[in-house]
Amino acid sequence: MRKVVGQVVSDKMQKTVTVLVERKVKHPLYKKYIRRSTKMHAHDESETCRIGDRISIVQCRPISKTKSWRVHEIIRRSK
């Protein structure tokens, strides 16, 4: 079960939030760390997440064409 932490960037869909997940990768030649980001759709059954929230999501079975993650917990609320 994979678990990642990201920030909610959209909550306009029903029972779905878009989460921006950032990671740091080392450049093979220059050995400098670069930030890479991925947007994922996560299932939010209770619709409690808002834009700006820091949440943790876990991988699950495919729920729809683009959704195979679900909200595990809200780490920090937005202001």
Backbone as JSON Lines, residues from 0, in Angstrom:
{"i":0,"aa":"M","n":[0.85,-1.18,0.0],"ca":[0.0,0.0,0.0],"c":[0.89,1.24,0.0]}
{"i":1,"aa":"R","n":[0.9,1.98,-1.09],"ca":[1.69,3.19,-1.23],"c":[0.99,4.37,-0.58]}
{"i":2,"aa":"K","n":[1.75,5.21,0.11],"ca":[1.19,6.37,0.78],"c":[2.04,7.59,0.44]}
{"i":3,"aa":"V","n":[1.41,8.68,-0.01],"ca":[2.12,9.91,-0.35],"c":[1.4,11.1,0.28]}
{"i":4,"aa":"V","n":[2.14,12.21,0.42],"ca":[1.61,13.43,1.02],"c":[1.61,14.51,-0.05]}
{"i":5,"aa":"G","n":[0.51,15.27,-0.12],"ca":[0.41,16.33,-1.11],"c":[-0.53,17.43,-0.67]}
{"i":6,"aa":"Q","n":[-0.73,18.4,-1.56],"ca":[-1.58,19.54,-1.26],"c":[-2.77,19.55,-2.22]}
{"i":7,"aa":"V","n":[-3.96,19.83,-1.69],"ca":[-5.17,19.87,-2.5],"c":[-5.16,21.15,-3.33]}
{"i":8,"aa":"V","n":[-5.29,20.99,-4.66],"ca":[-5.31,22.15,-5.55],"c":[-6.69,22.36,-6.18]}
{"i":9,"aa":"S","n":[-7.58,21.37,-6.09],"ca":[-8.93,21.53,-6.61],"c":[-9.89,20.61,-5.86]}
{"i":10,"aa":"D","n":[-11.08,21.15,-5.54],"ca":[-12.12,20.32,-4.9],"c":[-13.46,20.55,-5.59]}
{"i":11,"aa":"K","n":[-13.42,20.87,-6.88],"ca":[-14.64,21.21,-7.62],"c":[-15.49,20.0,-8.01]}
{"i":12,"aa":"M","n":[-14.88,18.81,-8.03],"ca":[-15.62,17.62,-8.44],"c":[-16.34,16.99,-7.24]}
{"i":13,"aa":"Q","n":[-17.32,16.16,-7.53],"ca":[-18.05,15.47,-6.46],"c":[-17.23,14.28,-5.98]}
{"i":14,"aa":"K","n":[-16.96,14.26,-4.68],"ca":[-16.23,13.16,-4.02],"c":[-14.84,12.92,-4.59]}
{"i":15,"aa":"T","n":[-14.25,13.95,-5.21],"ca":[-12.91,13.84,-5.78],"c":[-12.13,15.12,-5.51]}
{"i":16,"aa":"V","n":[-10.86,14.97,-5.15],"ca":[-9.98,16.12,-5.0],"c":[-8.75,15.9,-5.87]}
{"i":17,"aa":"T","n":[-8.18,16.99,-6.38],"ca":[-6.94,16.92,-7.13],"c":[-5.81,17.28,-6.18]}
{"i":18,"aa":"V","n":[-4.81,16.41,-6.1],"ca":[-3.72,16.55,-5.14],"c":[-2.41,16.73,-5.91]}
{"i":19,"aa":"L","n":[-1.64,17.77,-5.55],"ca":[-0.33,18.02,-6.13],"c":[0.71,17.39,-5.22]}
{"i":20,"aa":"V","n":[1.44,16.39,-5.75],"ca":[2.46,15.68,-4.99],"c":[3.82,16.08,-5.55]}
{"i":21,"aa":"E","n":[4.7,16.59,-4.69],"ca":[6.04,16.99,-5.11],"c":[7.07,16.0,-4.59]}
{"i":22,"aa":"R","n":[8.13,15.78,-5.41],"ca":[9.22,14.93,-5.0],"c":[10.51,15.55,-5.5]}
{"i":23,"aa":"K","n":[11.64,15.17,-4.9],"ca":[12.93,15.68,-5.33],"c":[13.72,14.54,-5.96]}
{"i":24,"aa":"V","n":[14.24,14.78,-7.16],"ca":[15.05,13.78,-7.87],"c":[16.42,14.38,-8.16]}
{"i":25,"aa":"K","n":[17.41,13.56,-8.14],"ca":[18.77,14.02,-8.39],"c":[19.06,13.98,-9.9]}
{"i":26,"aa":"H","n":[19.59,15.07,-10.42],"ca":[19.95,15.13,-11.83],"c":[21.15,14.2,-12.07]}
{"i":27,"aa":"P","n":[21.08,13.34,-13.09],"ca":[22.14,12.34,-13.28],"c":[23.52,12.93,-13.59]}
{"i":28,"aa":"L","n":[23.57,14.04,-14.31],"ca":[24.85,14.63,-14.69],"c":[25.33,15.69,-13.69]}
{"i":29,"aa":"Y","n":[24.42,16.59,-13.31],"ca":[24.83,17.73,-12.48],"c":[24.7,17.47,-10.98]}
{"i":30,"aa":"K","n":[24.11,16.35,-10.59],"ca":[23.97,15.94,-9.19],"c":[23.23,16.96,-8.33]}
{"i":31,"aa":"K","n":[22.4,17.76,-8.97],"ca":[21.61,18.75,-8.25],"c":[20.19,18.22,-8.09]}
{"i":32,"aa":"Y","n":[19.55,18.5,-6.96],"ca":[18.19,18.04,-6.73],"c":[17.19,18.96,-7.4]}
{"i":33,"aa":"I","n":[16.26,18.38,-8.14],"ca":[15.24,19.1,-8.89],"c":[13.87,18.71,-8.33]}
{"i":34,"aa":"R","n":[12.96,19.69,-8.22],"ca":[11.6,19.38,-7.77],"c":[10.76,18.94,-8.96]}
{"i":35,"aa":"R","n":[10.1,17.81,-8.82],"ca":[9.17,17.31,-9.82],"c":[7.8,17.18,-9.15]}
{"i":36,"aa":"S","n":[6.73,17.46,-9.9],"ca":[5.4,17.37,-9.3],"c":[4.47,16.56,-10.18]}
{"i":37,"aa":"T","n":[3.47,15.96,-9.54],"ca":[2.47,15.14,-10.21],"c":[1.11,15.5,-9.63]}
{"i":38,"aa":"K","n":[0.11,15.61,-10.49],"ca":[-1.26,15.83,-10.02],"c":[-2.0,14.51,-10.06]}
{"i":39,"aa":"M","n":[-2.63,14.16,-8.94],"ca":[-3.38,12.91,-8.84],"c":[-4.8,13.21,-8.4]}
{"i":40,"aa":"H","n":[-5.72,12.36,-8.83],"ca":[-7.1,12.47,-8.38],"c":[-7.3,11.48,-7.24]}
{"i":41,"aa":"A","n":[-7.88,11.95,-6.14],"ca":[-8.1,11.09,-4.98],"c":[-9.57,11.11,-4.59]}
{"i":42,"aa":"H","n":[-10.05,9.97,-4.12],"ca":[-11.45,9.81,-3.71],"c":[-11.63,10.37,-2.3]}
{"i":43,"aa":"D","n":[-12.55,11.31,-2.15],"ca":[-12.86,11.93,-0.86],"c":[-14.34,11.7,-0.58]}
{"i":44,"aa":"E","n":[-14.66,10.59,0.07],"ca":[-16.04,10.16,0.28],"c":[-16.86,11.19,1.04]}
{"i":45,"aa":"S","n":[-16.3,11.75,2.11],"ca":[-17.07,12.67,2.96],"c":[-16.99,14.12,2.5]}
{"i":46,"aa":"E","n":[-16.2,14.4,1.46],"ca":[-16.04,15.75,0.89],"c":[-15.63,16.77,1.95]}
{"i":47,"aa":"T","n":[-14.61,16.43,2.76],"ca":[-14.14,17.32,3.82],"c":[-12.91,18.12,3.42]}
{"i":48,"aa":"C","n":[-12.21,17.72,2.38],"ca":[-10.98,18.41,1.97],"c":[-11.3,19.71,1.26]}
{"i":49,"aa":"R","n":[-10.49,20.74,1.54],"ca":[-10.62,22.03,0.88],"c":[-9.31,22.39,0.19]}
{"i":50,"aa":"I","n":[-9.35,23.38,-0.69],"ca":[-8.15,23.83,-1.39],"c":[-7.12,24.33,-0.38]}
{"i":51,"aa":"G","n":[-5.88,23.89,-0.54],"ca":[-4.79,24.3,0.35],"c":[-4.51,23.33,1.47]}
{"i":52,"aa":"D","n":[-5.39,22.36,1.72],"ca":[-5.16,21.37,2.77],"c":[-3.97,20.49,2.43]}
{"i":53,"aa":"R","n":[-3.21,20.1,3.43],"ca":[-2.11,19.14,3.27],"c":[-2.68,17.8,3.69]}
{"i":54,"aa":"I","n":[-2.73,16.83,2.76],"ca":[-3.36,15.54,3.05],"c":[-2.42,14.4,2.69]}
{"i":55,"aa":"S","n":[-2.75,13.24,3.24],"ca":[-2.03,12.02,2.88],"c":[-3.02,11.13,2.13]}
{"i":56,"aa":"I","n":[-2.56,10.55,1.0],"ca":[-3.42,9.68,0.2],"c":[-2.77,8.31,0.07]}
{"i":57,"aa":"V","n":[-3.61,7.29,-0.06],"ca":[-3.11,5.92,-0.22],"c":[-3.64,5.33,-1.52]}
{"i":58,"aa":"Q","n":[-2.85,4.46,-2.1],"ca":[-3.23,3.81,-3.35],"c":[-4.29,2.75,-3.07]}
{"i":59,"aa":"C","n":[-5.24,2.62,-3.99],"ca":[-6.31,1.63,-3.84],"c":[-6.67,1.09,-5.23]}
{"i":60,"aa":"R","n":[-7.7,0.29,-5.29],"ca":[-8.15,-0.25,-6.57],"c":[-8.67,0.9,-7.44]}
{"i":61,"aa":"P","n":[-8.69,0.77,-8.77],"ca":[-9.21,1.84,-9.61],"c":[-10.7,2.09,-9.33]}
{"i":62,"aa":"I","n":[-11.01,3.34,-8.99],"ca":[-12.39,3.72,-8.7],"c":[-13.05,4.25,-9.97]}
{"i":63,"aa":"S","n":[-12.27,4.95,-10.8],"ca":[-12.75,5.42,-12.09],"c":[-11.57,5.42,-13.06]}
{"i":64,"aa":"K","n":[-11.73,6.06,-14.21],"ca":[-10.68,6.08,-15.22],"c":[-9.4,6.74,-14.69]}
{"i":65,"aa":"T","n":[-9.54,7.81,-13.92],"ca":[-8.36,8.55,-13.45],"c":[-8.13,8.43,-11.95]}
{"i":66,"aa":"K","n":[-9.03,7.81,-11.21],"ca":[-8.92,7.74,-9.75],"c":[-8.5,6.37,-9.26]}
{"i":67,"aa":"S","n":[-7.3,6.3,-8.66],"ca":[-6.89,5.06,-8.01],"c":[-6.2,5.37,-6.68]}
{"i":68,"aa":"W","n":[-6.55,6.51,-6.09],"ca":[-6.05,6.93,-4.79],"c":[-7.24,7.35,-3.94]}
{"i":69,"aa":"R","n":[-7.11,7.23,-2.61],"ca":[-8.16,7.74,-1.73],"c":[-7.52,8.51,-0.59]}
{"i":70,"aa":"V","n":[-8.28,9.45,-0.03],"ca":[-7.79,10.3,1.05],"c":[-7.67,9.45,2.31]}
{"i":71,"aa":"H","n":[-6.49,9.48,2.93],"ca":[-6.24,8.72,4.15],"c":[-6.48,9.59,5.38]}
{"i":72,"aa":"E","n":[-5.84,10.78,5.41],"ca":[-6.04,11.7,6.52],"c":[-5.68,13.12,6.11]}
{"i":73,"aa":"I","n":[-6.25,14.08,6.83],"ca":[-5.92,15.48,6.62],"c":[-4.85,15.84,7.64]}
{"i":74,"aa":"I","n":[-3.67,16.21,7.16],"ca":[-2.54,16.51,8.04],"c":[-2.64,17.94,8.59]}
{"i":75,"aa":"R","n":[-2.89,18.91,7.69],"ca":[-2.97,20.29,8.1],"c":[-4.03,21.0,7.28]}
{"i":76,"aa":"R","n":[-4.93,21.74,7.96],"ca":[-5.98,22.49,7.29],"c":[-5.44,23.8,6.73]}
{"i":77,"aa":"S","n":[-6.08,24.28,5.66],"ca":[-5.71,25.59,5.11],"c":[-6.37,26.68,5.95]}
{"i":78,"aa":"K","n":[-5.86,27.89,5.83],"ca":[-6.41,28.99,6.63],"c":[-7.64,29.57,6.02]}
